[in-house]
Amino acid sequence: MDWQPLVLTFKLALITTLLLLVIAIPIAYWLAHTKSRIKPILETLVSMPLVLPPTVLGFYLLVVFSPANPLGNWLNEHLGIRLIFSFEGLIFASILYSLPFMVHPIQAGFSNLASSLTEASYVLGKSKITTLFKVLLPNIKPSLLTGIVLAFAHTIGEFGVVLMIGGNIPGKTKVASIAIYDEVEALNYDTANWYSLILFAISFIILLMVYVINGGYLKRFWK
């Protein structure tokens, strides 16, 4: 069995999750506190990947970033960035497709916090940035953990969007989900089974950790 697709999958999931965490925190914070009229629009855009077929998102990314498209051509000619059929393109597509899985839990965490925490921090002379990182984020650790795990697990299981934007290039864009498809097409069910079993086991362990930690089972166990 070739381990390269699995290594590439977890590399993609790790990078995507880290970037999503940086992107999602300000978005979730704004959505949780704003009263702007455009809030429903932004919430809809963030949530679109939940209902949008991945092939649709992948197709439009393929069209937009194609060298035949002005934007894709400009990125390629002036910045040397080629997002289609590249690992960088997989990262970009994965960020878009996994965005709601990171934003929604963090937004819920911010929304459930008592406003008195923020007010008390401001009264003590703390800035908004300090309040965010020293007061608010430490109080929504379960939400952060949930978002991180869901985004990571969702990225591991991506198929349609990564196939559309990245294709099937060994060592570059051929992730585990695509490798499974290839092995099934070639009637190599044993290899496909091993890929599937590994992904299943890792996904189960990751989700189990979230429920154990967020449910307080570890604290009760050590007591």
C-alpha positions, 0 to 999 in steps of 0.5 A: 500500500502506498502511504503517500496519499495518507501523508498528503491527506493529513498534511492538507488537513493540518494546514487547512485547520490551522489557517481556518482557525486564524480566519474563523475566529474574527468571522465568528466573533463579528457574527456573534456580536454584530447587528449589521443588516448584512449579517444574514448574507454573510452567515448564508455565504459561510453556511453554503458549503453545508448544502452545496454539492462539492462538485459545484464549488470545485467546478467554479473554482476550476473555472475562476482559477483557470489560466483561461480566466482573467483572474487565474491568468493574472495570478499565474503571470504576475504572482506565479500562483497556480491554484488548479491541479496544485496542493495550494489549490487544494488548501484554498478549496478545503478552506472554503469547503470546511469554513462552516465547520470551524465558524459555527462552533466558535460563533456559538461559543461567543454567543453563549458567553455572558456580556459581563465578561467583555464589559468587565475587561473593558472596565479594567482598561483592556483593549479589544484584542487583549479581551479577545485573546485573554478573556473570551477565547480561554472561555470557549475552549470546548467550542474551539476544540469542536471547530478544530476537530470538525474542520480537520475531520471534514478535510480528511474526508473531502473528495468531490471538491479536491478532485475537481480543483486538484485532479489526481496527481500522485504525490501532489494532489492525490489524497486518500479519498481519491486513492480509495476511488482509484483502488475501487475502480481498479478492483483492488478492494484490499488496498481500498479497504486498508485506506478506508479502515485507517481513515475510519479509525482515525476519524473515530478516535478524533471525534471520540476525543472531542466527546470525552474532553468536552463531556468532562469524562477525563475530569470525572475519571481522574477524580 
